[in-house]
Amino acid sequence: MPLHTALNHNGQLTNQVGIHGFWESQLPEMFGDAYNFKVAPAKYISNVATGTWDIINHSHSLEDTLLSTERILHASFPKDQIYKLDSTGHIAKVWYGDPIYSYAYATAFNKALNGMIENQLRHAINDVANFWYTAWVNAGSPDLDDIDSPEIIRWK
């Protein structure tokens, strides 16, 4: 999530409050079924500190695109179609108070991001796999077959 590295963590500094949860939760919940989560095999990370900073820097590099894309869309979208309304006609909100965006707005924003969320999720999957693989190699590549009994790990 690019805003995890930003002072403008939830759009509070740019009048975009709610952008964090919108990007991180609402959009993946709405469109995630169409995302491709297939990633490359895990690779060894030769320098864990550098690998960590590479992830942080890459994610942070998307902050401006995320915020500016939403700002442009917000300015051009019909004002009465940006948010979902509750049964009383007020803007619907999630349990912690951020607004819920309409399906039309979410669709337009997801399209305008040009695959950013899907790509970041794929990066996250690959990065976690790389770190786990690196930890396993650094631990001496132990045999993991006998860690748990077959009854515990058997798929049902």
Buried (B, 14 or more C-beta within 10 A) or exposed (E): BBBEBBEBEBBEEEEBBBBBBBBBEBBBEBBEEEBEEEBEEBEEBEEEEEBEEEBEEBBBEBBEBBBEBBBEBBEEBEEEEBBBEEEEEEBBBEEEEBBBBBEEBBBBBBEEBEEBBBBBBBBBBBBEBBBEBBEBEEEEEEEEEEEEEEEEEEEE
